[in-house]
């Protein structure tokens, strides 16, 4: 799952507050398929 940080919150990403740290952590999340998404992809490929 990836999370897009709204522009209004970007200035709050600076500093060492809990909010800033959490926003930076959310921004670093990379998309990755879940087990259910992988099963759905495999099923869709079988239908082709």
Backbone as XML, in Angstrom:
<?xml version="1.0"?>
<chain id="A" units="angstrom">
  <residue number="1" name="UNK">
    <atom name="N" x="0.852" y="-1.165" z="0.000"/>
    <atom name="CA" x="0.000" y="0.000" z="0.000"/>
    <atom name="C" x="0.900" y="1.230" z="0.000"/>
  </residue>
  <residue number="2" name="UNK">
    <atom name="N" x="0.556" y="2.150" z="-0.836"/>
    <atom name="CA" x="1.285" y="3.412" z="-0.812"/>
    <atom name="C" x="0.322" y="4.518" z="-0.388"/>
  </residue>
  <residue number="3" name="UNK">
    <atom name="N" x="0.873" y="5.542" z="0.207"/>
    <atom name="CA" x="0.059" y="6.638" z="0.727"/>
    <atom name="C" x="0.588" y="7.940" z="0.153"/>
  </residue>
  <residue number="4" name="UNK">
    <atom name="N" x="-0.324" y="8.724" z="-0.433"/>
    <atom name="CA" x="0.073" y="10.038" z="-0.938"/>
    <atom name="C" x="-0.213" y="11.071" z="0.141"/>
  </residue>
  <residue number="5" name="UNK">
    <atom name="N" x="0.806" y="11.808" z="0.505"/>
    <atom name="CA" x="0.669" y="12.832" z="1.540"/>
    <atom name="C" x="0.107" y="14.099" z="0.893"/>
  </residue>
  <residue number="6" name="UNK">
    <atom name="N" x="-1.022" y="14.620" z="1.407"/>
    <atom name="CA" x="-1.590" y="15.855" z="0.849"/>
    <atom name="C" x="-0.619" y="17.029" z="0.991"/>
  </residue>
  <residue number="7" name="UNK">
    <atom name="N" x="-0.659" y="17.922" z="0.024"/>
    <atom name="CA" x="0.237" y="19.089" z="0.025"/>
    <atom name="C" x="0.119" y="19.907" z="1.304"/>
  </residue>
  <residue number="8" name="UNK">
    <atom name="N" x="-1.069" y="19.994" z="1.861"/>
    <atom name="CA" x="-1.275" y="20.802" z="3.065"/>
    <atom name="C" x="-0.484" y="20.238" z="4.252"/>
  </residue>
  <residue number="9" name="UNK">
    <atom name="N" x="-0.183" y="18.938" z="4.241"/>
    <atom name="CA" x="0.565" y="18.328" z="5.340"/>
    <atom name="C" x="2.073" y="18.286" z="5.104"/>
  </residue>
  <residue number="10" name="UNK">
    <atom name="N" x="2.503" y="18.545" z="3.882"/>
    <atom name="CA" x="3.941" y="18.450" z="3.566"/>
    <atom name="C" x="4.813" y="19.343" z="4.464"/>
  </residue>
  <residue number="11" name="UNK">
    <atom name="N" x="4.413" y="20.586" z="4.761"/>
    <atom name="CA" x="5.251" y="21.410" z="5.649"/>
    <atom name="C" x="5.396" y="20.812" z="7.054"/>
  </residue>
  <residue number="12" name="UNK">
    <atom name="N" x="4.433" y="20.014" z="7.475"/>
    <atom name="CA" x="4.468" y="19.424" z="8.810"/>
    <atom name="C" x="5.395" y="18.211" z="8.882"/>
  </residue>
  <residue number="13" name="UNK">
    <atom name="N" x="5.983" y="17.808" z="7.743"/>
    <atom name="CA" x="6.868" y="16.645" z="7.710"/>
    <atom name="C" x="8.266" y="16.971" z="8.232"/>
  </residue>
  <residue number="14" name="UNK">
    <atom name="N" x="8.555" y="18.235" z="8.427"/>
    <atom name="CA" x="9.871" y="18.647" z="8.911"/>
    <atom name="C" x="9.882" y="18.622" z="10.431"/>
  </residue>
  <residue number="15" name="UNK">
    <atom name="N" x="11.011" y="18.316" z="10.995"/>
    <atom name="CA" x="11.136" y="18.332" z="12.443"/>
    <atom name="C" x="11.134" y="16.942" z="13.041"/>
  </residue>
  <residue number="16" name="UNK">
    <atom name="N" x="11.003" y="16.897" z="14.361"/>
    <atom name="CA" x="11.090" y="15.621" z="15.066"/>
    <atom name="C" x="9.819" y="15.305" z="15.851"/>
  </residue>
  <residue number="17" name="UNK">
    <atom name="N" x="8.716" y="15.956" z="15.496"/>
    <atom name="CA" x="7.463" y="15.661" z="16.188"/>
    <atom name="C" x="6.966" y="14.280" z="15.778"/>
  </residue>
  <residue number="18" name="UNK">
    <atom name="N" x="6.068" y="13.737" z="16.564"/>
    <atom name="CA" x="5.483" y="12.434" z="16.244"/>
    <atom name="C" x="4.774" y="12.504" z="14.896"/>
  </residue>
  <residue number="19" name="UNK">
    <atom name="N" x="4.053" y="13.586" z="14.645"/>
    <atom name="CA" x="3.355" y="13.750" z="13.370"/>
    <atom name="C" x="4.342" y="13.747" z="12.211"/>
  </residue>
  <residue number="20" name="UNK">
    <atom name="N" x="5.424" y="14.494" z="12.334"/>
    <atom name="CA" x="6.426" y="14.571" z="11.267"/>
    <atom name="C" x="7.031" y="13.201" z="10.992"/>
  </residue>
  <residue number="21" name="UNK">
    <atom name="N" x="7.378" y="12.481" z="12.034"/>
    <atom name="CA" x="7.973" y="11.149" z="11.871"/>
    <atom name="C" x="6.990" y="10.188" z="11.210"/>
  </residue>
  <residue number="22" name="UNK">
    <atom name="N" x="5.738" y="10.238" z="11.629"/>
    <atom name="CA" x="4.733" y="9.346" z="11.044"/>
    <atom name="C" x="4.460" y="9.682" z="9.584"/>
  </residue>
  <residue number="23" name="UNK">
    <atom name="N" x="4.405" y="10.961" z="9.253"/>
    <atom name="CA" x="4.187" y="11.351" z="7.860"/>
    <atom name="C" x="5.343" y="10.892" z="6.977"/>
  </residue>
  <residue number="24" name="UNK">
    <atom name="N" x="6.559" y="11.021" z="7.474"/>
    <atom name="CA" x="7.722" y="10.560" z="6.695"/>
    <atom name="C" x="7.692" y="9.044" z="6.523"/>
  </residue>
  <residue number="25" name="UNK">
    <atom name="N" x="7.282" y="8.332" z="7.561"/>
    <atom name="CA" x="7.190" y="6.870" z="7.466"/>
    <atom name="C" x="6.125" y="6.467" z="6.450"/>
  </residue>
  <residue number="26" name="UNK">
    <atom name="N" x="4.985" y="7.147" z="6.465"/>
    <atom name="CA" x="3.923" y="6.842" z="5.500"/>
    <atom name="C" x="4.376" y="7.107" z="4.073"/>
  </residue>
  <residue number="27" name="UNK">
    <atom name="N" x="5.143" y="8.178" z="3.893"/>
    <atom name="CA" x="5.603" y="8.536" z="2.554"/>
    <atom name="C" x="6.548" y="7.474" z="1.986"/>
  </residue>
  <residue number="28" name="UNK">
    <atom name="N" x="7.287" y="6.796" z="2.851"/>
    <atom name="CA" x="8.266" y="5.806" z="2.402"/>
    <atom name="C" x="7.647" y="4.450" z="2.066"/>
  </residue>
  <residue number="29" name="UNK">
    <atom name="N" x="6.379" y="4.251" z="2.401"/>
    <atom name="CA" x="5.746" y="2.964" z="2.109"/>
    <atom name="C" x="5.758" y="2.693" z="0.614"/>
  </residue>
  <residue number="30" name="UNK">
    <atom name="N" x="6.132" y="1.488" z="0.256"/>
    <atom name="CA" x="6.153" y="1.072" z="-1.144"/>
    <atom name="C" x="4.969" y="0.144" z="-1.399"/>
  </residue>
  <residue number="31" name="UNK">
    <atom name="N" x="4.368" y="0.250" z="-2.584"/>
    <atom name="CA" x="3.265" y="-0.662" z="-2.890"/>
    <atom name="C" x="3.780" y="-2.094" z="-2.985"/>
  </residue>
  <residue number="32" name="UNK">
    <atom name="N" x="3.027" y="-3.019" z="-2.455"/>
    <atom name="CA" x="3.358" y="-4.428" z="-2.598"/>
    <atom name="C" x="2.059" y="-5.222" z="-2.613"/>
  </residue>
  <residue number="33" name="UNK">
    <atom name="N" x="1.998" y="-6.236" z="-3.469"/>
    <atom name="CA" x="0.757" y="-6.997" z="-3.582"/>
    <atom name="C" x="0.504" y="-7.842" z="-2.334"/>
  </residue>
  <residue number="34" name="UNK">
    <atom name="N" x="-0.740" y="-7.886" z="-1.927"/>
    <atom name="CA" x="-1.126" y="-8.747" z="-0.820"/>
    <atom name="C" x="-1.374" y="-10.145" z="-1.361"/>
  </residue>
  <residue number="35" name="UNK">
    <atom name="N" x="-1.523" y="-11.092" z="-0.477"/>
    <atom name="CA" x="-1.789" y="-12.474" z="-0.891"/>
    <atom name="C" x="-3.082" y="-12.538" z="-1.702"/>
  </residue>
  <residue number="36" name="UNK">
    <atom name="N" x="-4.100" y="-11.812" z="-1.275"/>
    <atom name="CA" x="-5.371" y="-11.806" z="-1.992"/>
    <atom name="C" x="-5.218" y="-11.193" z="-3.378"/>
  </residue>
  <residue number="37" name="UNK">
    <atom name="N" x="-4.455" y="-10.124" z="-3.490"/>
    <atom name="CA" x="-4.225" y="-9.498" z="-4.794"/>
    <atom name="C" x="-3.466" y="-10.443" z="-5.712"/>
  </residue>
  <residue number="38" name="UNK">
    <atom name="N" x="-2.515" y="-11.175" z="-5.173"/>
    <atom name="CA" x="-1.754" y="-12.135" z="-5.978"/>
    <atom name="C" x="-2.657" y="-13.263" z="-6.470"/>
  </residue>
  <residue number="39" name="UNK">
    <atom name="N" x="-3.549" y="-13.752" z="-5.624"/>
    <atom name="CA" x="-4.498" y="-14.799" z="-6.036"/>
    <atom name="C" x="-5.420" y="-14.272" z="-7.134"/>
  </residue>
  <residue number="40" name="UNK">
    <atom name="N" x="-5.873" y="-13.040" z="-6.997"/>
    <atom name="CA" x="-6.745" y="-12.441" z="-8.010"/>
    <atom name="C" x="-6.008" y="-12.303" z="-9.336"/>
  </residue>
  <residue number="41" name="UNK">
    <atom name="N" x="-4.735" y="-11.906" z="-9.280"/>
    <atom name="CA" x="-3.940" y="-11.790" z="-10.504"/>
    <atom name="C" x="-3.784" y="-13.147" z="-11.179"/>
  </residue>
  <residue number="42" name="UNK">
    <atom name="N" x="-3.488" y="-14.176" z="-10.397"/>
    <atom name="CA" x="-3.333" y="-15.519" z="-10.953"/>
    <atom name="C" x="-4.633" y="-15.998" z="-11.585"/>
  </residue>
  <residue number="43" name="UNK">
    <atom name="N" x="-5.745" y="-15.755" z="-10.914"/>
    <atom name="CA" x="-7.047" y="-16.162" z="-11.448"/>
    <atom name="C" x="-7.345" y="-15.425" z="-12.752"/>
  </residue>
  <residue number="44" name="UNK">
    <atom name="N" x="-7.051" y="-14.145" z="-12.793"/>
    <atom name="CA" x="-7.284" y="-13.364" z="-14.010"/>
    <atom name="C" x="-6.424" y="-13.883" z="-15.155"/>
  </residue>
  <residue number="45" name="UNK">
    <atom name="N" x="-5.183" y="-14.258" z="-14.867"/>
    <atom name="CA" x="-4.303" y="-14.788" z="-15.907"/>
    <atom name="C" x="-4.825" y="-16.114" z="-16.449"/>
  </residue>
  <residue number="46" name="UNK">
    <atom name="N" x="-5.439" y="-16.927" z="-15.589"/>
    <atom name="CA" x="-6.013" y="-18.200" z="-16.022"/>
    <atom name="C" x="-7.185" y="-17.984" z="-16.971"/>
  </residue>
  <residue number="47" name="UNK">
    <atom name="N" x="-7.892" y="-16.884" z="-16.796"/>
    <atom name="CA" x="-9.055" y="-16.600" z="-17.640"/>
    <atom name="C" x="-8.657" y="-16.139" z="-19.037"/>
  </residue>
  <residue number="48" name="UNK">
    <atom name="N" x="-7.433" y="-15.666" z="-19.188"/>
    <atom name="CA" x="-6.975" y="-15.194" z="-20.494"/>
    <atom name="C" x="-6.629" y="-16.335" z="-21.324"/>
  </residue>
</chain>
